[in-house]
């Protein structure tokens, strides 16, 4: 049987193969958005089994298992690990066309040297072979990052995090840069009044700033941004389920803070006013520190109430929202740009219909006050990070912006094995550009093509984020 994940996987034509093998595959990885834990990296953990490596905490896979009719006992329940892995192997043959079919076979080949089909017949062999390697020092978390040629990775961290493990990593001899990202969601999260009040109390203690009006809240936020900046943070992130915009006065914002402190309900207008004002405070602080701002738009979370009650949040029941975003998003960006305080910004939407909308918005806010490509169309995200979705994102950016300035791929994952998705993206990128060349849509200019591929895979992100030079 011929290999499935062979050296030319996804590559069609001489141009695509040349671009990938001679250029894309040789570039280091900068993963500027993932969900690895700095503590785990510092402690150099090892997965105990393939169930832990593949199935633990991964809602992509949980959704696929449910689609195959697997009982929850074998997904998030307490079934034995091998039985859970068996159910996953039994499910894989039904996922033809799903990116998981590509991803998992690519991970199996990349990290374990196995190019066999994932199915019930091969389950025991995969389990034994991979578990033996997971016990080896070659498959510790740090070693897997090194073997993946990761140069820099950015974790995702709550604004109240102490970043102690980032400090320890910076002082260690580990050559991979592990930098924090300021994930600002909790600063906006006023839907849960009690939880938000608890956050305010902790924020006041951490910053030594008594939050009693909006000015003091803004001061406390800015202090946390400063703290993150001291720990080499270069990026922020926020998830906007709905893009709000409603300007307000200082008096109105103070009244909103008083209501929040008393855990009183807010009107829809007050919610929009509060979130608009916080977005402005954050954007200006990011600009002052030279950060890049990521904005993830449009997730409709936890839509299955029964499952939410049974399993809790973040267990695979979020979907694509279809709210309109253009008007309010432009207002938010313009609000910062008007005072020349708009930071470098990366815009993502979970809804593929928004790709061209965001692509058109980019051009309205590009500026020479930053690196080229100041406003970026984020890589294909969540329900879009499959071959067709990546090709669409690349094509939309090429049509509406400057593809040659794109800052490339990210994992957005809690699993170190997901770093193989950079290779997946690079193959898709080279194949798309190679197709354009082979059909006469682009010139056969080796210097132009190789520079473009290397820039998208590595150099654009390196220059855009201005990451510090690697430790010796």
N, C-alpha and C positions, 0 to 999 in steps of 0.2 A: 504493500500500500504506500502510495506517495505521501510525502510529508504534507501536513495541512499548514502548519506555521513554519514555512520555509523562509529562506533569506529574501525572497522576492514577494512575500506575503503582501497583498493589496497593491503591488506595483505592476503596472502594465506599460510596456514600451521601454525602449532603451533610455530615453531621457529621464523618465521617472526613476528608473533603477540607478542611473548614474548620479542623479541629484541626491538620492537617499544614501547610497552606499559611500559615496565620496565626500559628502558634505553633512547632511542632516544627522546621520547616525553617529558622527564623530563629535557633535557638539555636547558640552556639558548641559546639565539640567538646572534651570532656575524655576522652582515651583513656588510662585508667589501667593498661592492660596490653597491651603490644605488644612486638615483637621487633626493632624498628628498631635500628640501630647508631648510637650517639652520634657515633662517628668519621665515619660517612657523612654524618650531618646537619651536623656541623661543616664538613666538606669540601664540602658542598653538591653531592653527586655527581649525575650524570645517567645514566639507563639508556641503554645503547648501542643497544638494539633492543627490539622487543616480546617477543622471546624472553627477554631478560634481565628485562624488566618483569613478564612473566606466568609464565614457565616455570622460571626459575632458582631452585632451592631450594624449590619449592612442592610438597610431597608430596600435597596435595589434588588438584592437577592431574595429578601423576604416576600416582596411583591410577586416575583417570578414563581416562587414556591406556591404561594396562594393561588396563582393563576393555573397551576398544575393540579390543584385540588388537594394539596398536602395539608394535613391537619396541623393546627397551630401548635400542638404538642411537640412537633418536630421542627418548628420554626423558632418561636420565642419561648417555648415551654421547656420542661426539664427532662426531655428525652436524652438518652445517652448520646455522647458526641458522635460515635460512629454511626448510629442510626440517623442522626441529623445529616451527616455527610452522605450516607446512602441515599436519602431523599433528594439531596442536591444533585447527585450523580444521575439519579433516575429522571430528574426534571430536565437536565441539560438537552437531551435530544429533541425536546419539544420547543426549544428556544431558537430554532433556526431563524436568522434575520434579526434577532435581538442582539444589541451590542454585548450583552453578557456572554454570548457564545464566543465572540471574538476575544473579549477581554480575558475571560478565564482560561481559554486555551493559550493565549499569549502569555499570561502569567505563569502557567504551568511549564511552558517551554523556556521562558526567560529565566525564571528563578529556580526551577527544579530539573531542567534539562529533559523534560518528558514531552514528546510530541505524539501523544495518543489521545483518542477520543475520550471525552468525559462522559461516561455512561455507566449503567449498572454492571456491565461485564468487566469493566476496568476499575471499578470502584476500589476493590481491595488492594490492587496493585498500586494505585495512586496514593491511597491512604498510607500504606507501608513505606513506599519510596519517599514521599514528601515528609512524613512525620520523622523519619530518620534524619533527613537533612535539616529539619527545623530544630533538632536537638544539637546540631553542630554550631560551633562558633561562627562559621561562615554565614549563618542565617540569623544572627542577632539583628536587632533593629538597625544599629549603626552600620554593621557590615553590609546589610542590604541596601542602605542608602549609598554607601560608598561604591558598591558594585553597580549601582544604577547611575553612577557618575553625577550625583547630585552635588552641586556647588553651593546653592543657597535654597533654603526653604523657609516659608513664613507660616507660622502657626496661626490659629484663630483664638483670640483671648478676650475675655470679658474685661471691661474697663476697670473693674475692681480687683483684677488679678495682681498678685504681688510680684509675678515674673521672676521668682527666686530661681527656678530651674533654667530660665534663660540666662540669668547671671552666671550660674554654675557652668553652663555650657560655654559661655563666652570666655570663661577662665580656664576651661579644660583644654586638652590637646586634640579634641575632635575637630577635624579639618572642615567639616561642613558648617556653613553659617546657618544658625537656627535663630531666626528673628521673630519677634512678636508682631501680631496685627491687632489693632485696636478695633474690636467688634462692638459697635455702639448700640446694638439692639436694646439692651436693658435700659438705656437712657431714654428711650422712646416708649417703653412698654407700660403704658398707663392703663391698659385694658384690665389688668389684675391689680386693683388698688392696694391690696394688702402686700403683695409681693413688691410693688413699686415703692411703697412706704418703707419696707425693709431695706431696699436698695438705697433709698435716700439716707436712712440712718447710718448705714455702713459707709456711704460716700462721705458724709459729714465727719465721721470718725477718721477715715483715711486721710482726708485733706485738711482736717482741723478747721473746716469752714462750716459754720452753722447755716444750713440751708433754710431760709425763711422767706425768700422772695426769689424772683427769677434772676436777678443780678447775682445773688450768692450761688444759685444753682449753676449759672454760667461760669462763675469763678471756679467752682469745684470741678466742673467738667474740664476746663482749661488746665487745671492743676494735674488732673489725671493724664491728659494728653502730654503735658510736660514730663511727667513721670515715665510714660512709655517711651518718649523721645530719648530720655536718658538711657534707656535700655535698648537703643539702636532700632527702635521701631521706624519703619519707613512707609507703612501702609495702614489705612483704616478700611473698615467695611461696615455696611449696614444693610439689613434686609427690609425692604419696604413692601409690605403686603398690598397696601394702597398708597399711591403717590398723592399726598396731601399738599395743598398750598392755600394758606389763608393768613395774610399779614395782620398784625395787631399792634396794640400799644403796650408800653411798659406797664401801665396800670392794669390792663386786661391780663397780661402774663403773670403779674403778681397775684391777682385774684385766683388764677388757675392754680398756682403753686399752693396758695392757702387751702384751696379745695382738696388738692392732692394730699397735703399734710393731714387734713381732717378726714381723708378717705371718702370724700363726697363725690357723687357722680358728676361727670362732665357732659356737656352737650356735644353733639357732633362737630359744631363749629369750634368749640373750645379745644377739642382734640386736635383738629386741623391747625389751629393757631399755635398750640403748644409744639406740635411736631415741626411746623415750619420754622419756628424760632430756634428750636434745638438744632435743626439742620443747619441754620445760618451760623450759630455759635460754633458748631463742629467744623463746618467748611472753612471758616475764617481761621480757626486754630490749626487745622491741617495745612492750610496755605502758609501760615506763619512758620511752621516747622518744616516746610518743604516736603510734606508727605503726598502720597497718592491716595485718592478716595475711591473705593469700590462701592457701587450701588447695585444691589441685587433686587430685582423687581418682580412681583407678581405671583408669589406662592400663596395658594389657598390651603391653609394648614388643617390637618386633623378633621377631615370632612365627615368621617364615619363616626358618629357619636357613640354607638355601641362599642366599637373597637377602641375608641379613645378611653372609655370608662373601664374596659377590660385590660388594656395593655399600656395605656399612657400615651404621652406625646412622642412624636418622632419615631413611630414604629411602622411607617410605610403607608400612611393614609392621607398624604398631602397631594394636591393636584395643581394643574395649571389654572390660574385665574385669567379672566378675559376683560378686566377693567381697562378703560381708556387711560393712557398714561401721558400722552404727548404734551397737552396743555400745561398741566401742573408741573411736569418735569422741567419743561422749558422755563417756567416761572422760577423754580428753585435754582436752576443753574444761572439764570439771568440775575437773580437777586444777589448772588455772590460775584458774578462777573461785573456787575454795575460798579462795585467798589474795588474792582480788580483784585478780588480775593477768592477767585475760583481756582481750587487746586487741580493738579492733574487728576483726571477722573476716568474711571473705567465703568461702563454701563453694561449691565447684563439684564436680560429678561428671560424668564422661564418659558414665556409664550413665543413660539417661533414667528407668529405674525408681527411681533414687535421688532424683529431684527432690522427690517428696512426702516421702521420708524426711528429707532435709535441710530441707525446708520446715517439717516438724514440730519438728525440732531447734532451729530458730531461736528459737521462742517460749520454749523452756526456758532460754535463756541471754541473752535481752534484759535490758538493765539501764539505769537512769537515770544511771549514772556516765559516760555518753558521749552522743554525738549520738543522736537517734532512729534506729532501725533499726541498732543496734550490730552485730548479727549479720545478715548479708545472704545471700540465696540468689543465687549468682553467675549471670550471664547464661548463656544456652544456649551450650554450649562444644563445640568440635571437631565430633564427629559429630552434634551437636544444633543447630548454628547455621544452621538452615534455617527456612523459614517455619513449618512445623508445630512444630518444636522450640522456636522462640521463643514461639509462641503457647502451647505447653504450659507453658513456664517461667513466663510471665506469669500464666497461669490458675492454676497451682499456687501461686504466691506470693499471688495475690489470694485464693485459697481458704483459705490457711493463715497468712498474715501481713498486712503492710501494704503493698500495692502502691504506694501514694502515696509511700512512703519508699525505693523501689527506686533504686539508684544507676546503673542504665542499662547501656548497651552498651559494648563494647570490641572491638578488632580482633583481638588475639592473633595478629598477622601480621608477617611480615618485609617486606611490600610496602606502600609508601606508597599504592598504588592501592586497597588494602583499606579505606582510610578511608571509602570510599563505603558500607561496610557499616553505618556509623552512620545514613546516610540510609535504607538498607534496613530497619533495625530501627525507625526512627522511623515509617516508612510502615506497618509491621506493627502497631506499638503503636497508632497513631491509628486504623487500620482496626478493630482489636479493640475498642477503647473505643467507637468510633463504632457498631459493630454492637450493643454492649450498650445504647447509648442508643436506637438506632433500633428495637430490639425491646422497648423499655420496661423493660429490666433496670436502667438507670441514669437519673437525671433529666436533662432537657435544661437543665442549669445551666451556662451558658457560663463563668462565673467559676471554678466548681469544676473543670470539665473542662480548661480552658486552664491553670490552675495545676498540675493533676496532670501534664499532658503536659510542660510546661516544667520542672517539678521533676525528672521522670524523665530527661528528655533532658540536663539540665545542672545545675540548682541543687542537687539532692541530692548529686551527686558533689562539687561545689564545696564544699559545707558539710561533707560527711562526711570528706573528706581534708584539709581545712583547708590547701589549697594557698596559697602566698604570693601576694601581689598581683603581677600581671604587671609585667615591667620596662617602663619608659618607653621 
